[in-house]
């Protein structure tokens, strides 16, 4: 394991985490605007003018370059476990951008998820395999991917908040995993020449599935907190890539004595998922912009006229502590101290 591989992989994880945080910040601001139309395409037309969103998009491109560089000098078995640190970087960068730290339960859950994923990927360390997929398997893999992505997206439309973010994040993760497998198919055809690559279907399928994955990512970021969507994105992408590598390219997953750390890794992922489901940050507002978190026009507000009712236990603004509002009072009449307008009876 070279130091350069570790540095490039960690930088790729940091860049990807920062990209998610910045685009989540832009999505939160967009949600807070009055009259925002909640459709992905029309939202994107608005977000492309947002500096946070543009910065996040640039970091996504940088992530691709850094990850490719890490894979060029190191093995997949080293790079992928290190990429799991993206979960922890998300909390660190999010705390800086949103000026709020998530709760301790969220931190512990993210540590368990990142550690479990890194342990599983490191123990499994898929090896071998073909440069291109086994003939005939892409048809079945494509149908399965379409069904899974469509299922997650359809379920996400039925719910709101954190569950919606997690489901759209899962759909995006599976689509990104499919994009990675298609990209591997494209690069595997390079020895056949440029003409073979340009006239083959994988190149264009990669572009289409990549766009779908990106749009689903935007829906996940708009739907709810990063505490719900980011674990689904990171775990789903990694596990989908491992499954497709085995099913399409014949990559072998380490078994034997490696089964024990793999099971421990899966157990940590399960415990982290359970802990995260109960964490306040999943349903909270730690990663929203102040305007979206506090609501439009947040701050001191004047109470509407008529809100101070007679007999209310709330003191009038500016009154001395302990005083109460008993309704409108008339000015005392001269010579009759202590008697207000409307008091009946005689002086006797």
Residue pairs with C-beta under 8 A, 6 or more apart in sequence:
1 74
1 78
2 73
2 74
4 73
4 74
5 70
5 73
5 74
5 75
5 78
5 79
6 74
6 78
6 82
8 66
8 67
8 69
8 70
8 73
8 74
9 66
9 67
9 70
9 74
9 78
9 79
9 82
9 83
10 82
10 85
11 66
12 63
12 66
12 67
12 70
12 79
12 83
13 82
13 83
13 84
13 85
13 86
13 89
14 85
14 86
14 89
14 93
15 59
15 60
15 62
15 63
15 66
16 59
16 60
16 63
16 83
16 86
16 89
17 86
17 87
17 89
17 90
17 92
17 93
17 230
18 56
18 59
18 89
18 93
19 56
19 57
19 59
19 60
19 63
20 56
20 90
20 221
20 226
20 229
20 230
20 233
21 56
21 90
21 93
21 94
21 97
21 98
21 226
21 287
22 52
22 53
22 55
22 56
22 59
22 97
23 52
23 53
23 56
23 57
23 217
23 218
23 221
24 94
24 221
24 225
24 226
24 229
24 287
25 52
25 97
25 98
25 287
25 289
26 47
26 50
26 52
26 53
26 56
27 43
27 47
27 53
27 218
27 221
27 222
28 287
28 288
28 289
28 292
28 293
29 50
29 52
29 289
29 291
29 292
30 36
30 43
30 46
30 47
30 50
30 222
31 222
31 288
31 292
32 288
32 289
32 291
32 292
32 296
34 296
36 43
36 46
37 43
38 222
40 215
40 218
40 219
40 222
41 215
43 218
43 222
44 215
44 218
47 53
47 218
48 54
67 79
67 83
70 79
70 82
71 79
76 125
76 126
77 121
77 122
77 125
77 126
77 127
80 121
80 238
80 241
81 117
81 118
81 119
81 121
81 122
82 118
83 234
83 238
84 113
84 114
84 115
84 117
84 118
84 121
84 234
84 238
85 114
85 118
86 114
86 230
86 234
87 110
87 113
87 114
87 117
87 230
87 231
87 234
88 110
88 111
88 114
90 110
90 226
90 230
91 102
91 106
91 107
91 110
94 102
94 226
94 286
94 287
95 101
95 102
97 287
98 286
98 287
98 288
98 289
100 286
100 287
101 286
102 227
102 279
102 281
102 286
102 287
103 279
103 280
103 281
103 284
103 286
105 275
105 276
105 278
105 279
105 280
105 281
106 227
106 276
106 279
106 280
106 281
106 282
108 272
108 275
109 231
109 272
109 273
109 275
109 276
109 279
110 231
110 272
110 276
111 272
112 268
112 269
112 271
112 272
112 275
113 231
113 234
113 235
113 268
113 269
113 272
113 273
113 276
114 234
115 265
115 268
116 264
116 265
116 266
116 267
116 268
116 269
116 270
116 271
116 272
117 234
117 235
117 238
117 265
117 269
118 265
119 261
119 262
119 264
119 265
119 268
120 261
120 262
120 265
120 266
120 269
121 238
121 242
121 265
122 261
122 265
123 254
123 258
123 261
123 262
123 265
124 242
124 253
124 254
124 258
124 262
125 253
125 254
125 258
126 242
126 245
126 246
126 251
126 252
126 253
126 254
127 251
127 252
127 254
128 250
128 251
128 252
129 245
129 249
129 250
129 251
129 252
130 188
130 249
130 250
131 187
131 188
131 191
131 249
132 185
132 188
132 189
132 249
133 141
133 181
133 185
133 248
133 249
134 248
134 249
134 250
137 247
137 248
138 185
138 248
141 178
141 181
141 244
141 247
141 248
145 174
145 175
145 178
148 171
148 174
149 171
149 174
149 175
149 178
149 212
149 216
152 167
152 168
152 170
152 171
152 174
153 167
153 168
153 171
153 216
153 219
155 167
156 163
156 164
156 167
156 168
156 171
156 219
156 223
157 164
159 167
160 223
161 223
161 224
161 228
161 283
162 224
162 225
162 227
162 228
162 282
162 283
163 224
163 228
164 223
164 224
165 220
165 221
165 223
165 224
165 225
165 228
165 229
165 232
166 220
166 224
166 228
166 229
166 231
166 232
167 232
168 216
168 217
168 219
168 220
168 223
168 229
169 217
169 220
169 228
169 229
169 230
169 231
169 232
169 233
169 236
170 232
170 233
170 236
171 216
171 220
172 213
172 214
172 216
172 217
172 219
172 220
172 233
172 236
173 232
173 233
173 234
173 235
173 236
173 237
173 240
174 236
174 237
174 240
175 209
175 210
175 212
175 213
175 216
176 210
176 213
176 217
176 233
176 236
176 237
176 240
177 236
177 237
177 238
177 239
177 240
177 241
177 243
177 244
178 209
178 213
178 240
178 244
179 206
179 209
179 210
179 213
180 237
180 241
180 244
181 241
181 244
181 245
181 248
181 249
182 202
182 205
182 206
182 209
183 206
184 245
184 249
185 202
185 206
185 248
186 197
186 200
186 202
186 203
186 206
189 196
189 197
189 200
189 202
190 197
197 203
217 233
220 229
220 232
220 233
221 229
223 229
224 282
225 281
225 282
225 283
225 284
225 285
225 286
225 287
225 288
226 287
227 276
227 279
227 281
227 282
227 284
227 286
227 287
228 276
228 282
231 272
231 273
231 276
235 269
242 253
245 251
246 252
246 253
254 262
276 282
281 287
285 292
285 293
290 298
291 298
303 317
308 314
308 316
308 325
309 325
309 327
310 325
310 326
310 327
311 324
311 326
311 327
312 324
312 325
313 324
314 324
314 325
315 321
315 322
315 323
315 324
315 325
316 323
316 325
319 325
329 340
329 341
330 340
330 341
330 342
331 341
332 338
332 339
332 340
333 339
333 341
